[in-house]
Amino acid sequence: MTENLQDKTTISPEVLTTIARLSALGVRGVSRLAPVSGGVNRFFKRGAGDGVRIETENNTAYVDLHLILEADVNIREVSRNVQQNVTRALQDTVGMDVGHVNIHIEDMDYEDSEA
């Protein structure tokens, strides 16, 4: 059996967005994703409405995550863990290189009595 060099697999941008979202939410200290505000960018970047923006170029993913963290967590530690988790998930699941995983902390979840 000969291998066809024309065979290829394509992955929907929604799959990448789902992987990044679930990987970020799986990190302890992440409460939820924050919606990304509108504007021109939302028409050109996938996942802008659900806190995840992913752009791809030459099998490399560039990820921006907008997060709301739980109260009283170490922001730097949680951010680093999210970056590592998302990078590992994209590399292991779909075999893509990751150019960057930028973390944008939009808010912290405090109970009403603490705010």
MODELLER restraints for C-alpha pairs under 7 A, 6 or more apart:
rsr = mdl.restraints
at = mdl.atoms
rsr.add(forms.Gaussian(group=physical.xy_distance, feature=features.Distance(at['CA:13:A'], at['CA:46:A']), mean=6.82, stdev=0.5))
rsr.add(forms.Gaussian(group=physical.xy_distance, feature=features.Distance(at['CA:17:A'], at['CA:47:A']), mean=6.19, stdev=0.5))
rsr.add(forms.Gaussian(group=physical.xy_distance, feature=features.Distance(at['CA:17:A'], at['CA:52:A']), mean=6.40, stdev=0.5))
rsr.add(forms.Gaussian(group=physical.xy_distance, feature=features.Distance(at['CA:17:A'], at['CA:54:A']), mean=6.70, stdev=0.5))
rsr.add(forms.Gaussian(group=physical.xy_distance, feature=features.Distance(at['CA:19:A'], at['CA:89:A']), mean=6.88, stdev=0.5))
rsr.add(forms.Gaussian(group=physical.xy_distance, feature=features.Distance(at['CA:19:A'], at['CA:90:A']), mean=6.92, stdev=0.5))
rsr.add(forms.Gaussian(group=physical.xy_distance, feature=features.Distance(at['CA:20:A'], at['CA:86:A']), mean=5.44, stdev=0.5))
rsr.add(forms.Gaussian(group=physical.xy_distance, feature=features.Distance(at['CA:21:A'], at['CA:52:A']), mean=6.64, stdev=0.5))
rsr.add(forms.Gaussian(group=physical.xy_distance, feature=features.Distance(at['CA:23:A'], at['CA:85:A']), mean=5.90, stdev=0.5))
rsr.add(forms.Gaussian(group=physical.xy_distance, feature=features.Distance(at['CA:23:A'], at['CA:86:A']), mean=5.30, stdev=0.5))
rsr.add(forms.Gaussian(group=physical.xy_distance, feature=features.Distance(at['CA:23:A'], at['CA:89:A']), mean=6.80, stdev=0.5))
rsr.add(forms.Gaussian(group=physical.xy_distance, feature=features.Distance(at['CA:24:A'], at['CA:82:A']), mean=5.28, stdev=0.5))
rsr.add(forms.Gaussian(group=physical.xy_distance, feature=features.Distance(at['CA:24:A'], at['CA:85:A']), mean=6.90, stdev=0.5))
rsr.add(forms.Gaussian(group=physical.xy_distance, feature=features.Distance(at['CA:24:A'], at['CA:86:A']), mean=6.29, stdev=0.5))
rsr.add(forms.Gaussian(group=physical.xy_distance, feature=features.Distance(at['CA:25:A'], at['CA:32:A']), mean=6.46, stdev=0.5))
rsr.add(forms.Gaussian(group=physical.xy_distance, feature=features.Distance(at['CA:27:A'], at['CA:81:A']), mean=6.75, stdev=0.5))
rsr.add(forms.Gaussian(group=physical.xy_distance, feature=features.Distance(at['CA:27:A'], at['CA:82:A']), mean=6.10, stdev=0.5))
rsr.add(forms.Gaussian(group=physical.xy_distance, feature=features.Distance(at['CA:29:A'], at['CA:69:A']), mean=5.72, stdev=0.5))
rsr.add(forms.Gaussian(group=physical.xy_distance, feature=features.Distance(at['CA:29:A'], at['CA:70:A']), mean=5.21, stdev=0.5))
rsr.add(forms.Gaussian(group=physical.xy_distance, feature=features.Distance(at['CA:29:A'], at['CA:73:A']), mean=6.14, stdev=0.5))
rsr.add(forms.Gaussian(group=physical.xy_distance, feature=features.Distance(at['CA:29:A'], at['CA:78:A']), mean=6.17, stdev=0.5))
rsr.add(forms.Gaussian(group=physical.xy_distance, feature=features.Distance(at['CA:30:A'], at['CA:67:A']), mean=6.98, stdev=0.5))
rsr.add(forms.Gaussian(group=physical.xy_distance, feature=features.Distance(at['CA:30:A'], at['CA:68:A']), mean=6.38, stdev=0.5))
rsr.add(forms.Gaussian(group=physical.xy_distance, feature=features.Distance(at['CA:30:A'], at['CA:69:A']), mean=4.51, stdev=0.5))
rsr.add(forms.Gaussian(group=physical.xy_distance, feature=features.Distance(at['CA:30:A'], at['CA:70:A']), mean=5.85, stdev=0.5))
rsr.add(forms.Gaussian(group=physical.xy_distance, feature=features.Distance(at['CA:31:A'], at['CA:68:A']), mean=5.61, stdev=0.5))
rsr.add(forms.Gaussian(group=physical.xy_distance, feature=features.Distance(at['CA:31:A'], at['CA:69:A']), mean=4.85, stdev=0.5))
rsr.add(forms.Gaussian(group=physical.xy_distance, feature=features.Distance(at['CA:31:A'], at['CA:70:A']), mean=5.14, stdev=0.5))
rsr.add(forms.Gaussian(group=physical.xy_distance, feature=features.Distance(at['CA:32:A'], at['CA:67:A']), mean=6.15, stdev=0.5))
rsr.add(forms.Gaussian(group=physical.xy_distance, feature=features.Distance(at['CA:32:A'], at['CA:68:A']), mean=5.36, stdev=0.5))
rsr.add(forms.Gaussian(group=physical.xy_distance, feature=features.Distance(at['CA:32:A'], at['CA:69:A']), mean=6.90, stdev=0.5))
rsr.add(forms.Gaussian(group=physical.xy_distance, feature=features.Distance(at['CA:33:A'], at['CA:50:A']), mean=6.68, stdev=0.5))
rsr.add(forms.Gaussian(group=physical.xy_distance, feature=features.Distance(at['CA:33:A'], at['CA:51:A']), mean=5.05, stdev=0.5))
rsr.add(forms.Gaussian(group=physical.xy_distance, feature=features.Distance(at['CA:33:A'], at['CA:66:A']), mean=5.82, stdev=0.5))
rsr.add(forms.Gaussian(group=physical.xy_distance, feature=features.Distance(at['CA:33:A'], at['CA:67:A']), mean=4.49, stdev=0.5))
rsr.add(forms.Gaussian(group=physical.xy_distance, feature=features.Distance(at['CA:33:A'], at['CA:68:A']), mean=5.75, stdev=0.5))
rsr.add(forms.Gaussian(group=physical.xy_distance, feature=features.Distance(at['CA:34:A'], at['CA:50:A']), mean=6.73, stdev=0.5))
rsr.add(forms.Gaussian(group=physical.xy_distance, feature=features.Distance(at['CA:34:A'], at['CA:51:A']), mean=4.91, stdev=0.5))
rsr.add(forms.Gaussian(group=physical.xy_distance, feature=features.Distance(at['CA:34:A'], at['CA:66:A']), mean=5.31, stdev=0.5))
rsr.add(forms.Gaussian(group=physical.xy_distance, feature=features.Distance(at['CA:34:A'], at['CA:67:A']), mean=5.27, stdev=0.5))
rsr.add(forms.Gaussian(group=physical.xy_distance, feature=features.Distance(at['CA:34:A'], at['CA:68:A']), mean=6.01, stdev=0.5))
rsr.add(forms.Gaussian(group=physical.xy_distance, feature=features.Distance(at['CA:34:A'], at['CA:106:A']), mean=6.64, stdev=0.5))
rsr.add(forms.Gaussian(group=physical.xy_distance, feature=features.Distance(at['CA:35:A'], at['CA:49:A']), mean=5.21, stdev=0.5))
rsr.add(forms.Gaussian(group=physical.xy_distance, feature=features.Distance(at['CA:35:A'], at['CA:50:A']), mean=4.97, stdev=0.5))
rsr.add(forms.Gaussian(group=physical.xy_distance, feature=features.Distance(at['CA:35:A'], at['CA:51:A']), mean=4.61, stdev=0.5))
rsr.add(forms.Gaussian(group=physical.xy_distance, feature=features.Distance(at['CA:36:A'], at['CA:48:A']), mean=5.52, stdev=0.5))
rsr.add(forms.Gaussian(group=physical.xy_distance, feature=features.Distance(at['CA:36:A'], at['CA:49:A']), mean=5.50, stdev=0.5))
rsr.add(forms.Gaussian(group=physical.xy_distance, feature=features.Distance(at['CA:36:A'], at['CA:50:A']), mean=6.74, stdev=0.5))
rsr.add(forms.Gaussian(group=physical.xy_distance, feature=features.Distance(at['CA:36:A'], at['CA:51:A']), mean=5.36, stdev=0.5))
rsr.add(forms.Gaussian(group=physical.xy_distance, feature=features.Distance(at['CA:36:A'], at['CA:66:A']), mean=6.89, stdev=0.5))
rsr.add(forms.Gaussian(group=physical.xy_distance, feature=features.Distance(at['CA:42:A'], at['CA:48:A']), mean=5.39, stdev=0.5))
rsr.add(forms.Gaussian(group=physical.xy_distance, feature=features.Distance(at['CA:45:A'], at['CA:53:A']), mean=5.91, stdev=0.5))
rsr.add(forms.Gaussian(group=physical.xy_distance, feature=features.Distance(at['CA:45:A'], at['CA:54:A']), mean=6.46, stdev=0.5))
rsr.add(forms.Gaussian(group=physical.xy_distance, feature=features.Distance(at['CA:45:A'], at['CA:55:A']), mean=6.46, stdev=0.5))
rsr.add(forms.Gaussian(group=physical.xy_distance, feature=features.Distance(at['CA:46:A'], at['CA:53:A']), mean=5.56, stdev=0.5))
rsr.add(forms.Gaussian(group=physical.xy_distance, feature=features.Distance(at['CA:46:A'], at['CA:54:A']), mean=5.83, stdev=0.5))
rsr.add(forms.Gaussian(group=physical.xy_distance, feature=features.Distance(at['CA:47:A'], at['CA:53:A']), mean=5.07, stdev=0.5))
rsr.add(forms.Gaussian(group=physical.xy_distance, feature=features.Distance(at['CA:47:A'], at['CA:54:A']), mean=6.92, stdev=0.5))
rsr.add(forms.Gaussian(group=physical.xy_distance, feature=features.Distance(at['CA:51:A'], at['CA:65:A']), mean=5.72, stdev=0.5))
rsr.add(forms.Gaussian(group=physical.xy_distance, feature=features.Distance(at['CA:51:A'], at['CA:66:A']), mean=4.80, stdev=0.5))
rsr.add(forms.Gaussian(group=physical.xy_distance, feature=features.Distance(at['CA:51:A'], at['CA:67:A']), mean=6.89, stdev=0.5))
rsr.add(forms.Gaussian(group=physical.xy_distance, feature=features.Distance(at['CA:52:A'], at['CA:64:A']), mean=5.87, stdev=0.5))
rsr.add(forms.Gaussian(group=physical.xy_distance, feature=features.Distance(at['CA:52:A'], at['CA:65:A']), mean=4.79, stdev=0.5))
rsr.add(forms.Gaussian(group=physical.xy_distance, feature=features.Distance(at['CA:52:A'], at['CA:66:A']), mean=6.45, stdev=0.5))
rsr.add(forms.Gaussian(group=physical.xy_distance, feature=features.Distance(at['CA:53:A'], at['CA:63:A']), mean=5.74, stdev=0.5))
rsr.add(forms.Gaussian(group=physical.xy_distance, feature=features.Distance(at['CA:53:A'], at['CA:64:A']), mean=5.03, stdev=0.5))
rsr.add(forms.Gaussian(group=physical.xy_distance, feature=features.Distance(at['CA:53:A'], at['CA:65:A']), mean=6.49, stdev=0.5))
rsr.add(forms.Gaussian(group=physical.xy_distance, feature=features.Distance(at['CA:54:A'], at['CA:61:A']), mean=6.57, stdev=0.5))
rsr.add(forms.Gaussian(group=physical.xy_distance, feature=features.Distance(at['CA:54:A'], at['CA:62:A']), mean=5.55, stdev=0.5))
rsr.add(forms.Gaussian(group=physical.xy_distance, feature=features.Distance(at['CA:54:A'], at['CA:63:A']), mean=4.60, stdev=0.5))
rsr.add(forms.Gaussian(group=physical.xy_distance, feature=features.Distance(at['CA:54:A'], at['CA:64:A']), mean=6.44, stdev=0.5))
rsr.add(forms.Gaussian(group=physical.xy_distance, feature=features.Distance(at['CA:55:A'], at['CA:61:A']), mean=5.83, stdev=0.5))
rsr.add(forms.Gaussian(group=physical.xy_distance, feature=features.Distance(at['CA:55:A'], at['CA:62:A']), mean=5.17, stdev=0.5))
rsr.add(forms.Gaussian(group=physical.xy_distance, feature=features.Distance(at['CA:55:A'], at['CA:63:A']), mean=6.66, stdev=0.5))
rsr.add(forms.Gaussian(group=physical.xy_distance, feature=features.Distance(at['CA:56:A'], at['CA:62:A']), mean=6.14, stdev=0.5))
rsr.add(forms.Gaussian(group=physical.xy_distance, feature=features.Distance(at['CA:59:A'], at['CA:96:A']), mean=5.55, stdev=0.5))
rsr.add(forms.Gaussian(group=physical.xy_distance, feature=features.Distance(at['CA:59:A'], at['CA:97:A']), mean=6.31, stdev=0.5))
rsr.add(forms.Gaussian(group=physical.xy_distance, feature=features.Distance(at['CA:60:A'], at['CA:96:A']), mean=5.71, stdev=0.5))
rsr.add(forms.Gaussian(group=physical.xy_distance, feature=features.Distance(at['CA:60:A'], at['CA:97:A']), mean=4.59, stdev=0.5))
rsr.add(forms.Gaussian(group=physical.xy_distance, feature=features.Distance(at['CA:60:A'], at['CA:98:A']), mean=5.27, stdev=0.5))
rsr.add(forms.Gaussian(group=physical.xy_distance, feature=features.Distance(at['CA:60:A'], at['CA:99:A']), mean=5.97, stdev=0.5))
rsr.add(forms.Gaussian(group=physical.xy_distance, feature=features.Distance(at['CA:61:A'], at['CA:96:A']), mean=6.73, stdev=0.5))
rsr.add(forms.Gaussian(group=physical.xy_distance, feature=features.Distance(at['CA:61:A'], at['CA:97:A']), mean=6.24, stdev=0.5))
rsr.add(forms.Gaussian(group=physical.xy_distance, feature=features.Distance(at['CA:61:A'], at['CA:98:A']), mean=4.77, stdev=0.5))
rsr.add(forms.Gaussian(group=physical.xy_distance, feature=features.Distance(at['CA:61:A'], at['CA:99:A']), mean=5.80, stdev=0.5))
rsr.add(forms.Gaussian(group=physical.xy_distance, feature=features.Distance(at['CA:62:A'], at['CA:98:A']), mean=6.13, stdev=0.5))
rsr.add(forms.Gaussian(group=physical.xy_distance, feature=features.Distance(at['CA:62:A'], at['CA:99:A']), mean=5.22, stdev=0.5))
rsr.add(forms.Gaussian(group=physical.xy_distance, feature=features.Distance(at['CA:62:A'], at['CA:100:A']), mean=5.10, stdev=0.5))
rsr.add(forms.Gaussian(group=physical.xy_distance, feature=features.Distance(at['CA:62:A'], at['CA:101:A']), mean=6.31, stdev=0.5))
rsr.add(forms.Gaussian(group=physical.xy_distance, feature=features.Distance(at['CA:63:A'], at['CA:100:A']), mean=6.00, stdev=0.5))
rsr.add(forms.Gaussian(group=physical.xy_distance, feature=features.Distance(at['CA:63:A'], at['CA:101:A']), mean=4.63, stdev=0.5))
rsr.add(forms.Gaussian(group=physical.xy_distance, feature=features.Distance(at['CA:63:A'], at['CA:102:A']), mean=6.15, stdev=0.5))
rsr.add(forms.Gaussian(group=physical.xy_distance, feature=features.Distance(at['CA:64:A'], at['CA:101:A']), mean=5.72, stdev=0.5))
rsr.add(forms.Gaussian(group=physical.xy_distance, feature=features.Distance(at['CA:64:A'], at['CA:102:A']), mean=4.69, stdev=0.5))
rsr.add(forms.Gaussian(group=physical.xy_distance, feature=features.Distance(at['CA:64:A'], at['CA:103:A']), mean=6.05, stdev=0.5))
rsr.add(forms.Gaussian(group=physical.xy_distance, feature=features.Distance(at['CA:65:A'], at['CA:102:A']), mean=6.22, stdev=0.5))
rsr.add(forms.Gaussian(group=physical.xy_distance, feature=features.Distance(at['CA:65:A'], at['CA:103:A']), mean=5.09, stdev=0.5))
rsr.add(forms.Gaussian(group=physical.xy_distance, feature=features.Distance(at['CA:65:A'], at['CA:104:A']), mean=5.98, stdev=0.5))
rsr.add(forms.Gaussian(group=physical.xy_distance, feature=features.Distance(at['CA:66:A'], at['CA:103:A']), mean=6.25, stdev=0.5))
rsr.add(forms.Gaussian(group=physical.xy_distance, feature=features.Distance(at['CA:66:A'], at['CA:104:A']), mean=4.69, stdev=0.5))
rsr.add(forms.Gaussian(group=physical.xy_distance, feature=features.Distance(at['CA:66:A'], at['CA:105:A']), mean=5.94, stdev=0.5))
rsr.add(forms.Gaussian(group=physical.xy_distance, feature=features.Distance(at['CA:66:A'], at['CA:106:A']), mean=6.22, stdev=0.5))
rsr.add(forms.Gaussian(group=physical.xy_distance, feature=features.Distance(at['CA:67:A'], at['CA:104:A']), mean=6.13, stdev=0.5))
rsr.add(forms.Gaussian(group=physical.xy_distance, feature=features.Distance(at['CA:67:A'], at['CA:105:A']), mean=5.02, stdev=0.5))
rsr.add(forms.Gaussian(group=physical.xy_distance, feature=features.Distance(at['CA:67:A'], at['CA:106:A']), mean=5.71, stdev=0.5))
rsr.add(forms.Gaussian(group=physical.xy_distance, feature=features.Distance(at['CA:68:A'], at['CA:105:A']), mean=6.04, stdev=0.5))
rsr.add(forms.Gaussian(group=physical.xy_distance, feature=features.Distance(at['CA:68:A'], at['CA:106:A']), mean=5.60, stdev=0.5))
rsr.add(forms.Gaussian(group=physical.xy_distance, feature=features.Distance(at['CA:68:A'], at['CA:107:A']), mean=4.79, stdev=0.5))
rsr.add(forms.Gaussian(group=physical.xy_distance, feature=features.Distance(at['CA:68:A'], at['CA:108:A']), mean=5.34, stdev=0.5))
rsr.add(forms.Gaussian(group=physical.xy_distance, feature=features.Distance(at['CA:68:A'], at['CA:109:A']), mean=6.72, stdev=0.5))
rsr.add(forms.Gaussian(group=physical.xy_distance, feature=features.Distance(at['CA:69:A'], at['CA:107:A']), mean=6.53, stdev=0.5))
rsr.add(forms.Gaussian(group=physical.xy_distance, feature=features.Distance(at['CA:69:A'], at['CA:108:A']), mean=4.79, stdev=0.5))
rsr.add(forms.Gaussian(group=physical.xy_distance, feature=features.Distance(at['CA:69:A'], at['CA:109:A']), mean=6.04, stdev=0.5))
rsr.add(forms.Gaussian(group=physical.xy_distance, feature=features.Distance(at['CA:70:A'], at['CA:108:A']), mean=5.68, stdev=0.5))
rsr.add(forms.Gaussian(group=physical.xy_distance, feature=features.Distance(at['CA:70:A'], at['CA:109:A']), mean=4.94, stdev=0.5))
rsr.add(forms.Gaussian(group=physical.xy_distance, feature=features.Distance(at['CA:71:A'], at['CA:108:A']), mean=5.71, stdev=0.5))
rsr.add(forms.Gaussian(group=physical.xy_distance, feature=features.Distance(at['CA:71:A'], at['CA:109:A']), mean=5.26, stdev=0.5))
rsr.add(forms.Gaussian(group=physical.xy_distance, feature=features.Distance(at['CA:71:A'], at['CA:110:A']), mean=5.40, stdev=0.5))
rsr.add(forms.Gaussian(group=physical.xy_distance, feature=features.Distance(at['CA:79:A'], at['CA:103:A']), mean=6.35, stdev=0.5))
rsr.add(forms.Gaussian(group=physical.xy_distance, feature=features.Distance(at['CA:83:A'], at['CA:101:A']), mean=5.62, stdev=0.5))
rsr.add(forms.Gaussian(group=physical.xy_distance, feature=features.Distance(at['CA:87:A'], at['CA:98:A']), mean=6.18, stdev=0.5))
rsr.add(forms.Gaussian(group=physical.xy_distance, feature=features.Distance(at['CA:90:A'], at['CA:96:A']), mean=6.00, stdev=0.5))
rsr.add(forms.Gaussian(group=physical.xy_distance, feature=features.Distance(at['CA:91:A'], at['CA:97:A']), mean=6.03, stdev=0.5))
